[in-house]
Amino acid sequence: METSKRGQWGSSFGFLMASIGSAIGLGNLWGFPYKMGKTGGFAFLVIYLILVALVGIVLMLGEFALGRKTGKGAGGAYTALAKKYSFIGYMAVISPFLILAFYAVLGGMVLRYCLGFLVQLFGVDGFAGQGSGFFSWLLYSEQSMLLFLLLFLVCTMVIVMGGIKGGIEKFSKAVMPALGVILVVIIVFVALQPGAIEGYKFMFQPDFSLFADGASFFEVLKTASGQMFFSLSVAMGINITFGSYLSKEKKLQRNAVMVPLFDTLFALLAGMMILPACAAFGVDYAQGPGLLFASMQKVFLDGMGGTAGNLMGFLFYFLVFIAAITSSIALLEVLTAAVVDRQLDKGKEPKRKKTALVFAVLIFAIGIPVALDALGRGGAAIQAPYELLGLTPDSPGYAMWNDCWLDFYDMITEGILMPLGALLMSLLLGWVFPNLVKDECEVSGHRFKGAAYFKFCFRFVIPVVMLLVLATQIQSFFL
Ligand code: TRP
Protein backbone atom coordinates (compact mmCIF):
# COMPACT_ATOMS: atom_id res chain seq x y z
CA MET A 1 0.00 0.00 0.00
CA GLU A 2 1.10 3.46 -0.80
CA THR A 3 0.27 4.93 2.57
CA SER A 4 2.60 2.60 4.41
CA LYS A 5 5.48 3.63 2.19
CA ARG A 6 4.67 7.29 2.76
CA GLY A 7 4.13 6.87 6.51
CA GLN A 8 1.19 7.93 8.73
CA TRP A 9 0.76 9.68 12.03
CA GLY A 10 0.83 7.43 15.08
CA SER A 11 -1.89 9.37 16.86
CA SER A 12 -4.08 12.43 16.68
CA PHE A 13 -2.10 14.02 19.46
CA GLY A 14 1.11 13.34 17.63
CA PHE A 15 -0.30 15.00 14.53
CA LEU A 16 -1.43 18.05 16.46
CA MET A 17 1.89 18.37 18.27
CA ALA A 18 3.84 17.99 15.06
CA SER A 19 1.71 20.63 13.34
CA ILE A 20 2.06 22.96 16.29
CA GLY A 21 5.75 22.15 16.48
CA SER A 22 6.20 23.05 12.85
CA ALA A 23 4.20 26.25 13.17
CA ILE A 24 5.90 27.50 16.32
CA GLY A 25 9.45 28.46 15.60
CA LEU A 26 11.61 31.41 14.79
CA GLY A 27 8.62 33.06 13.16
CA ASN A 28 7.03 33.47 16.57
CA LEU A 29 10.10 34.13 18.68
CA TRP A 30 12.30 36.07 16.31
CA GLY A 31 9.95 37.39 13.59
CA PHE A 32 6.80 38.48 15.38
CA PRO A 33 8.40 40.73 18.02
CA TYR A 34 10.74 42.45 15.60
CA LYS A 35 8.02 43.05 13.02
CA MET A 36 5.67 44.35 15.67
CA GLY A 37 8.48 46.55 16.97
CA LYS A 38 9.13 47.90 13.52
CA THR A 39 5.55 48.58 12.51
CA GLY A 40 3.86 50.32 15.35
CA GLY A 41 3.13 47.79 18.10
CA PHE A 42 -0.61 47.84 18.70
CA ALA A 43 -1.58 48.62 15.10
CA PHE A 44 0.38 45.64 13.85
CA LEU A 45 -1.05 43.38 16.54
CA VAL A 46 -4.67 44.17 15.66
CA ILE A 47 -4.19 43.60 11.95
CA TYR A 48 -2.26 40.44 12.61
CA LEU A 49 -5.01 38.95 14.75
CA ILE A 50 -7.68 39.80 12.19
CA LEU A 51 -5.62 38.17 9.44
CA VAL A 52 -5.16 34.99 11.46
CA ALA A 53 -8.92 34.67 11.94
CA LEU A 54 -9.99 35.54 8.40
CA VAL A 55 -7.15 34.15 6.35
CA GLY A 56 -4.80 31.92 8.36
CA ILE A 57 -7.27 29.51 9.92
CA VAL A 58 -9.25 29.22 6.69
CA LEU A 59 -6.23 28.50 4.52
CA MET A 60 -4.96 25.97 6.99
CA LEU A 61 -8.17 24.00 6.89
CA GLY A 62 -8.18 24.17 3.11
CA GLU A 63 -4.69 22.72 3.01
CA PHE A 64 -5.41 19.92 5.47
CA ALA A 65 -8.48 19.01 3.43
CA LEU A 66 -6.63 19.06 0.12
CA GLY A 67 -3.86 16.88 1.47
CA ARG A 68 -6.11 14.31 3.07
CA LYS A 69 -8.49 14.14 0.15
CA THR A 70 -5.79 13.55 -2.43
CA GLY A 71 -3.35 11.69 -0.21
CA LYS A 72 -0.55 13.74 -1.74
CA GLY A 73 1.93 16.39 -0.74
CA ALA A 74 1.75 19.88 -2.23
CA GLY A 75 3.13 18.95 -5.63
CA GLY A 76 0.77 16.06 -6.25
CA ALA A 77 -2.36 17.41 -4.56
CA TYR A 78 -3.12 20.10 -7.14
CA THR A 79 -2.26 17.74 -9.98
CA ALA A 80 -4.80 15.30 -8.53
CA LEU A 81 -7.50 18.00 -8.80
CA ALA A 82 -6.67 18.69 -12.43
CA LYS A 83 -3.47 18.67 -14.37
CA LYS A 84 -3.71 22.36 -15.24
CA TYR A 85 -3.53 23.30 -11.55
CA SER A 86 -0.28 21.48 -10.84
CA PHE A 87 1.72 24.71 -11.14
CA ILE A 88 0.11 25.98 -7.92
CA GLY A 89 1.56 23.04 -6.04
CA TYR A 90 5.02 23.50 -7.45
CA MET A 91 4.90 27.20 -6.81
CA ALA A 92 4.07 26.44 -3.19
CA VAL A 93 7.17 24.29 -2.84
CA ILE A 94 9.55 27.09 -3.85
CA SER A 95 8.71 28.97 -0.66
CA PRO A 96 9.85 26.34 1.85
CA PHE A 97 13.03 26.01 -0.17
CA LEU A 98 13.92 29.71 0.06
CA ILE A 99 12.68 30.00 3.63
CA LEU A 100 14.79 27.10 4.83
CA ALA A 101 17.87 28.79 3.38
CA PHE A 102 17.58 31.75 5.73
CA TYR A 103 15.87 29.82 8.50
CA ALA A 104 18.93 27.61 8.82
CA VAL A 105 21.20 30.63 9.05
CA LEU A 106 19.15 32.04 11.92
CA GLY A 107 18.87 28.61 13.52
CA GLY A 108 22.63 28.35 13.33
CA MET A 109 22.98 31.69 15.13
CA VAL A 110 20.64 30.47 17.84
CA LEU A 111 22.78 27.38 18.21
CA ARG A 112 25.87 29.56 18.53
CA TYR A 113 24.29 31.60 21.33
CA CYS A 114 23.16 28.41 23.03
CA LEU A 115 26.67 26.95 23.03
CA GLY A 116 28.10 30.32 24.06
CA PHE A 117 26.05 30.37 27.24
CA LEU A 118 26.87 26.72 27.88
CA VAL A 119 30.59 27.44 27.75
CA GLN A 120 30.13 30.45 30.04
CA LEU A 121 28.31 28.24 32.52
CA PHE A 122 31.60 26.41 32.94
CA GLY A 123 33.27 29.62 33.95
CA VAL A 124 34.92 30.60 30.67
CA ASP A 125 33.70 34.12 29.98
CA GLY A 126 33.18 35.93 26.72
CA PHE A 127 31.67 33.14 24.63
CA ALA A 128 28.16 34.51 24.61
CA GLY A 129 29.67 37.89 24.17
CA GLN A 130 29.74 41.13 26.04
CA GLY A 131 26.49 42.89 25.43
CA SER A 132 25.26 43.65 21.97
CA GLY A 133 28.71 43.83 20.37
CA PHE A 134 28.60 40.07 20.12
CA PHE A 135 25.84 40.11 17.54
CA SER A 136 27.83 42.33 15.19
CA TRP A 137 30.92 40.24 15.75
CA LEU A 138 29.05 37.05 14.91
CA LEU A 139 27.57 38.55 11.73
CA TYR A 140 31.05 39.27 10.42
CA SER A 141 32.63 36.01 11.53
CA GLU A 142 32.51 33.99 8.34
CA GLN A 143 33.72 30.72 9.86
CA SER A 144 31.15 30.79 12.64
CA MET A 145 28.27 31.71 10.36
CA LEU A 146 29.04 28.92 7.91
CA LEU A 147 29.90 26.34 10.54
CA PHE A 148 26.67 26.87 12.45
CA LEU A 149 24.57 27.00 9.30
CA LEU A 150 26.05 23.65 8.40
CA LEU A 151 25.48 22.20 11.87
CA PHE A 152 21.88 23.28 11.87
CA LEU A 153 21.24 21.77 8.45
CA VAL A 154 22.89 18.49 9.39
CA CYS A 155 20.68 18.19 12.48
CA THR A 156 17.62 18.86 10.35
CA MET A 157 18.61 16.39 7.69
CA VAL A 158 19.42 13.54 10.06
CA ILE A 159 15.97 13.79 11.63
CA VAL A 160 14.16 13.92 8.31
CA MET A 161 16.05 10.89 7.09
CA GLY A 162 14.60 8.95 10.02
CA GLY A 163 11.14 9.02 8.42
CA ILE A 164 7.89 10.61 9.41
CA LYS A 165 6.86 8.85 12.61
CA GLY A 166 10.18 8.11 14.22
CA GLY A 167 11.62 11.46 13.26
CA ILE A 168 9.14 14.22 13.76
CA GLU A 169 6.64 13.03 16.32
CA LYS A 170 9.08 11.98 18.98
CA PHE A 171 10.75 15.34 18.88
CA SER A 172 7.74 17.57 19.05
CA LYS A 173 5.84 16.33 22.07
CA ALA A 174 8.04 17.43 24.93
CA VAL A 175 9.44 20.64 23.61
CA MET A 176 6.55 23.06 23.23
CA PRO A 177 5.36 22.89 26.85
CA ALA A 178 8.93 23.40 28.08
CA LEU A 179 9.36 26.39 25.80
CA GLY A 180 6.10 27.86 27.10
CA VAL A 181 7.32 27.53 30.68
CA ILE A 182 10.65 29.23 30.09
CA LEU A 183 8.99 32.07 28.18
CA VAL A 184 6.70 32.68 31.16
CA VAL A 185 9.64 32.66 33.59
CA ILE A 186 11.50 35.25 31.52
CA ILE A 187 8.34 37.32 31.06
CA VAL A 188 7.92 37.49 34.84
CA PHE A 189 11.55 38.49 35.31
CA VAL A 190 11.26 41.21 32.68
CA ALA A 191 7.97 42.47 34.11
CA LEU A 192 9.73 43.18 37.41
CA GLN A 193 12.30 45.48 35.79
CA PRO A 194 11.66 49.20 36.06
CA GLY A 195 10.39 50.69 32.80
CA ALA A 196 9.00 47.44 31.40
CA ILE A 197 5.48 48.89 31.48
CA GLU A 198 6.23 51.00 28.40
CA GLY A 199 6.62 47.81 26.40
CA TYR A 200 3.13 46.62 27.33
CA LYS A 201 1.71 50.00 26.43
CA PHE A 202 3.40 49.79 23.05
CA MET A 203 1.73 46.45 22.43
CA PHE A 204 -1.68 46.84 23.98
CA GLN A 205 -2.64 50.50 24.28
CA PRO A 206 -4.99 51.36 21.41
CA ASP A 207 -3.19 53.70 19.06
CA PHE A 208 -3.96 53.98 15.38
CA SER A 209 -2.14 57.25 14.77
CA LEU A 210 0.16 55.31 12.46
CA PHE A 211 -2.70 54.93 10.01
CA ALA A 212 -3.23 58.67 9.69
CA ASP A 213 -1.50 58.44 6.36
CA GLY A 214 -2.95 55.66 4.23
CA ALA A 215 0.35 54.33 2.96
CA SER A 216 1.36 53.06 6.38
CA PHE A 217 -1.80 51.03 6.63
CA PHE A 218 -0.85 49.05 3.56
CA GLU A 219 2.71 48.65 4.78
CA VAL A 220 1.47 47.22 8.06
CA LEU A 221 -1.01 45.01 6.22
CA LYS A 222 1.75 43.63 4.02
CA THR A 223 4.10 43.03 6.93
CA ALA A 224 1.41 41.40 9.06
CA SER A 225 0.25 39.23 6.19
CA GLY A 226 3.76 38.02 5.47
CA GLN A 227 4.30 37.32 9.14
CA MET A 228 1.01 35.41 9.31
CA PHE A 229 1.97 33.15 6.39
CA PHE A 230 5.39 32.56 7.79
CA SER A 231 4.38 31.94 11.37
CA LEU A 232 1.40 29.69 10.67
CA SER A 233 3.30 27.96 7.88
CA VAL A 234 0.39 28.37 5.45
CA ALA A 235 0.47 28.89 1.68
CA MET A 236 3.58 26.81 1.16
CA GLY A 237 2.29 23.31 0.89
CA ILE A 238 3.34 22.16 4.33
CA ASN A 239 -0.14 21.50 5.66
CA ILE A 240 -1.10 19.68 2.49
CA THR A 241 1.70 17.25 3.21
CA PHE A 242 0.70 17.02 6.86
CA GLY A 243 -2.95 16.43 5.95
CA SER A 244 -1.97 13.69 3.56
CA TYR A 245 -0.53 11.70 6.45
CA LEU A 246 -3.75 12.02 8.44
CA SER A 247 -6.32 9.24 8.63
CA LYS A 248 -9.95 9.83 7.73
CA GLU A 249 -11.42 9.61 11.25
CA LYS A 250 -9.58 12.68 12.49
CA LYS A 251 -11.39 16.01 12.68
CA LEU A 252 -9.67 18.45 10.39
CA GLN A 253 -11.41 21.59 11.60
CA ARG A 254 -10.31 21.17 15.19
CA ASN A 255 -6.68 20.98 14.14
CA ALA A 256 -7.08 23.96 11.83
CA VAL A 257 -8.19 26.08 14.78
CA MET A 258 -5.88 24.68 17.46
CA VAL A 259 -2.67 25.18 15.51
CA PRO A 260 -3.19 28.91 14.82
CA LEU A 261 -4.41 29.40 18.37
CA PHE A 262 -1.26 28.01 19.95
CA ASP A 263 0.91 29.65 17.38
CA THR A 264 -0.56 33.05 18.15
CA LEU A 265 -0.27 32.42 21.87
CA PHE A 266 3.46 31.79 21.51
CA ALA A 267 3.91 34.85 19.32
CA LEU A 268 2.21 36.97 21.96
CA LEU A 269 4.36 35.46 24.69
CA ALA A 270 7.48 36.23 22.70
CA GLY A 271 6.29 39.81 22.18
CA MET A 272 5.54 40.20 25.87
CA MET A 273 9.03 39.01 26.67
CA ILE A 274 11.01 41.01 24.13
CA LEU A 275 9.24 44.39 23.84
CA PRO A 276 9.05 45.11 27.59
CA ALA A 277 12.68 43.99 27.81
CA CYS A 278 13.52 46.59 25.16
CA ALA A 279 11.69 49.21 27.18
CA ALA A 280 13.42 48.25 30.42
CA PHE A 281 16.94 47.96 29.02
CA GLY A 282 16.88 50.73 26.44
CA VAL A 283 16.92 48.67 23.26
CA ASP A 284 15.41 50.24 20.12
CA TYR A 285 12.12 48.46 19.24
CA ALA A 286 12.49 49.21 15.56
CA GLN A 287 15.98 47.85 15.00
CA GLY A 288 14.88 44.93 12.84
CA PRO A 289 16.08 41.32 12.62
CA GLY A 290 18.60 41.57 15.46
CA LEU A 291 15.95 42.45 18.06
CA LEU A 292 15.62 39.04 19.73
CA PHE A 293 19.37 38.68 20.17
CA ALA A 294 19.97 42.26 21.28
CA SER A 295 17.19 42.39 23.85
CA MET A 296 17.83 38.95 25.31
CA GLN A 297 21.55 39.64 25.70
CA LYS A 298 20.60 42.55 27.95
CA VAL A 299 18.25 40.36 29.96
CA PHE A 300 20.68 37.50 30.49
CA LEU A 301 23.95 39.40 30.83
CA ASP A 302 22.93 42.70 32.44
CA GLY A 303 19.58 41.88 34.06
CA MET A 304 20.11 38.44 35.51
CA GLY A 305 23.88 38.31 35.29
CA GLY A 306 26.33 35.71 36.61
CA THR A 307 25.48 32.04 36.76
CA ALA A 308 21.73 32.65 36.75
CA GLY A 309 22.02 34.63 33.53
CA ASN A 310 24.22 32.02 31.89
CA LEU A 311 21.92 29.21 32.90
CA MET A 312 18.78 30.97 31.69
CA GLY A 313 20.54 32.03 28.52
CA PHE A 314 21.54 28.47 27.83
CA LEU A 315 18.08 27.05 28.55
CA PHE A 316 16.33 29.72 26.53
CA TYR A 317 18.46 29.33 23.43
CA PHE A 318 18.36 25.58 23.73
CA LEU A 319 14.57 25.60 23.60
CA VAL A 320 14.53 28.15 20.80
CA PHE A 321 16.92 25.89 18.95
CA ILE A 322 14.64 22.89 19.38
CA ALA A 323 11.62 24.95 18.32
CA ALA A 324 13.54 26.03 15.24
CA ILE A 325 14.53 22.44 14.49
CA THR A 326 10.95 21.17 14.67
CA SER A 327 10.09 23.81 12.08
CA SER A 328 13.07 23.17 9.86
CA ILE A 329 12.42 19.44 9.76
CA ALA A 330 8.91 20.22 8.54
CA LEU A 331 10.36 22.54 5.92
CA LEU A 332 12.75 19.89 4.68
CA GLU A 333 10.03 17.26 4.96
CA VAL A 334 7.71 19.12 2.62
CA LEU A 335 10.44 19.33 -0.01
CA THR A 336 11.41 15.69 0.44
CA ALA A 337 7.79 14.52 0.32
CA ALA A 338 7.19 16.35 -2.95
CA VAL A 339 9.96 14.34 -4.59
CA VAL A 340 9.15 11.04 -2.85
CA ASP A 341 5.57 11.35 -4.12
CA ARG A 342 6.75 11.73 -7.68
CA GLN A 343 9.02 8.72 -7.34
CA LEU A 344 6.07 6.68 -6.05
CA ASP A 345 3.86 7.92 -8.88
CA LYS A 346 6.38 6.71 -11.38
CA GLY A 347 6.41 3.32 -9.68
CA LYS A 348 9.95 3.76 -8.40
CA GLU A 349 11.26 2.81 -5.00
CA PRO A 350 11.24 6.10 -3.01
CA LYS A 351 14.70 7.44 -2.19
CA ARG A 352 13.97 9.43 0.93
CA LYS A 353 17.48 9.71 2.31
CA LYS A 354 19.13 10.67 -0.91
CA THR A 355 16.45 13.28 -1.60
CA ALA A 356 16.86 14.87 1.82
CA LEU A 357 20.62 14.98 1.34
CA VAL A 358 20.40 16.64 -2.06
CA PHE A 359 18.05 19.29 -0.72
CA ALA A 360 20.27 19.95 2.29
CA VAL A 361 23.24 20.55 0.01
CA LEU A 362 21.27 22.90 -2.26
CA ILE A 363 19.93 24.79 0.71
CA PHE A 364 23.39 25.18 2.17
CA ALA A 365 24.49 26.67 -1.13
CA ILE A 366 21.72 29.25 -1.35
CA GLY A 367 22.09 29.92 2.39
CA ILE A 368 25.67 31.10 1.92
CA PRO A 369 24.81 34.66 0.78
CA VAL A 370 22.41 34.98 3.72
CA ALA A 371 25.09 33.83 6.13
CA LEU A 372 27.83 36.05 4.76
CA ASP A 373 26.26 39.41 3.96
CA ALA A 374 26.14 40.53 7.63
CA LEU A 375 22.42 41.28 7.17
CA GLY A 376 23.29 43.99 4.69
CA ARG A 377 25.36 46.07 7.10
CA GLY A 378 27.99 46.58 4.47
CA GLY A 379 31.63 45.57 4.14
CA ALA A 380 30.90 41.87 4.58
CA ALA A 381 32.33 38.90 2.68
CA ILE A 382 29.34 38.83 0.36
CA GLN A 383 27.58 41.94 -0.83
CA ALA A 384 23.89 42.44 -0.21
CA PRO A 385 21.65 42.80 -3.29
CA TYR A 386 21.58 46.59 -3.14
CA GLU A 387 25.36 46.75 -2.85
CA LEU A 388 25.81 44.48 -5.85
CA LEU A 389 23.59 46.79 -7.85
CA GLY A 390 25.17 49.92 -6.45
CA LEU A 391 21.85 51.28 -5.16
CA THR A 392 21.43 53.80 -2.37
CA PRO A 393 18.27 54.19 -0.29
CA ASP A 394 17.02 56.96 -2.57
CA SER A 395 17.66 55.18 -5.88
CA PRO A 396 14.47 54.15 -7.63
CA GLY A 397 13.86 50.42 -7.21
CA TYR A 398 15.83 50.30 -3.94
CA ALA A 399 12.81 48.91 -2.13
CA MET A 400 12.61 46.06 -4.57
CA TRP A 401 16.15 44.92 -3.81
CA ASN A 402 15.72 45.45 -0.12
CA ASP A 403 18.67 45.55 2.19
CA CYS A 404 19.98 42.03 2.64
CA TRP A 405 19.68 38.55 1.18
CA LEU A 406 17.45 37.41 4.00
CA ASP A 407 14.96 40.17 3.21
CA PHE A 408 15.23 39.41 -0.46
CA TYR A 409 14.30 35.74 -0.04
CA ASP A 410 11.63 36.89 2.37
CA MET A 411 10.21 39.33 -0.16
CA ILE A 412 9.95 36.68 -2.87
CA THR A 413 8.17 34.27 -0.54
CA GLU A 414 6.10 36.36 1.89
CA GLY A 415 5.55 39.21 -0.51
CA ILE A 416 4.79 37.39 -3.75
CA LEU A 417 4.63 33.59 -3.79
CA MET A 418 2.54 33.09 -0.68
CA PRO A 419 -0.11 35.75 -1.30
CA LEU A 420 -0.34 34.59 -4.90
CA GLY A 421 -0.61 30.95 -3.88
CA ALA A 422 -3.19 31.81 -1.25
CA LEU A 423 -5.19 33.79 -3.80
CA LEU A 424 -5.24 30.92 -6.30
CA MET A 425 -6.01 28.33 -3.68
CA SER A 426 -8.91 30.26 -2.22
CA LEU A 427 -10.37 30.87 -5.67
CA LEU A 428 -10.16 27.14 -6.38
CA LEU A 429 -11.69 26.11 -3.07
CA GLY A 430 -14.25 28.90 -3.09
CA TRP A 431 -15.47 28.76 -6.68
CA VAL A 432 -14.16 25.78 -8.61
CA PHE A 433 -14.44 23.05 -5.97
CA PRO A 434 -16.80 24.71 -3.51
CA ASN A 435 -17.69 21.51 -1.69
CA LEU A 436 -14.27 19.93 -1.34
CA VAL A 437 -13.44 21.27 2.11
CA LYS A 438 -16.89 20.70 3.55
CA ASP A 439 -17.11 17.14 2.24
CA GLU A 440 -13.66 16.26 3.45
CA CYS A 441 -14.45 17.65 6.92
CA GLU A 442 -17.61 15.60 7.08
CA VAL A 443 -15.94 12.34 6.05
CA SER A 444 -15.39 11.63 9.73
CA GLY A 445 -19.18 11.60 10.16
CA HIS A 446 -19.46 14.95 11.99
CA ARG A 447 -21.35 17.90 10.60
CA PHE A 448 -19.04 20.81 9.78
CA LYS A 449 -20.69 23.73 11.54
CA GLY A 450 -18.40 26.51 10.37
CA ALA A 451 -18.80 25.68 6.68
CA ALA A 452 -20.52 28.93 5.72
CA TYR A 453 -17.87 31.12 7.36
CA PHE A 454 -15.08 29.25 5.63
CA LYS A 455 -16.79 29.41 2.27
CA PHE A 456 -17.33 33.15 2.58
CA CYS A 457 -13.65 33.68 3.40
CA PHE A 458 -12.49 31.47 0.52
CA ARG A 459 -14.76 33.24 -1.94
CA PHE A 460 -14.43 36.87 -0.98
CA VAL A 461 -12.28 37.83 1.99
CA ILE A 462 -9.05 36.05 1.13
CA PRO A 463 -9.01 37.04 -2.56
CA VAL A 464 -9.56 40.70 -1.72
CA VAL A 465 -6.97 40.82 1.05
CA MET A 466 -4.42 38.98 -1.07
CA LEU A 467 -4.92 41.34 -3.99
CA LEU A 468 -4.30 44.28 -1.67
CA VAL A 469 -1.13 42.67 -0.33
CA LEU A 470 0.15 41.89 -3.81
CA ALA A 471 -0.65 45.38 -5.02
CA THR A 472 1.28 46.86 -2.10
CA GLN A 473 4.24 44.63 -2.84
CA ILE A 474 4.26 45.44 -6.54
CA GLN A 475 3.91 49.12 -5.85
CA SER A 476 7.01 49.00 -3.66
CA PHE A 477 9.07 47.95 -6.68
CA PHE A 478 8.54 51.33 -8.25
CA LEU A 479 9.20 53.55 -5.25
N1 TRP B 1 6.15 28.67 10.96
C1 TRP B 1 7.54 28.51 11.20
C2 TRP B 1 7.96 29.48 12.27
O1 TRP B 1 7.18 30.24 12.76
C3 TRP B 1 8.38 28.71 10.00
C4 TRP B 1 7.88 28.09 8.76
C5 TRP B 1 7.58 28.73 7.64
C6 TRP B 1 7.65 26.74 8.53
N2 TRP B 1 7.16 27.85 6.72
C7 TRP B 1 7.18 26.63 7.23
C8 TRP B 1 7.77 25.62 9.31
C9 TRP B 1 6.84 25.42 6.68
C10 TRP B 1 7.43 24.42 8.77
C11 TRP B 1 6.97 24.32 7.48
O2 TRP B 1 9.08 29.54 12.63
Residues whose N, C-alpha, C, O or C-beta is under 5 A from the ligand:
A	BS01	LIG	S22 A23 I24 G25 L26 G27 N28 F230 S231 L232 S233 I238 S327 A330 L331
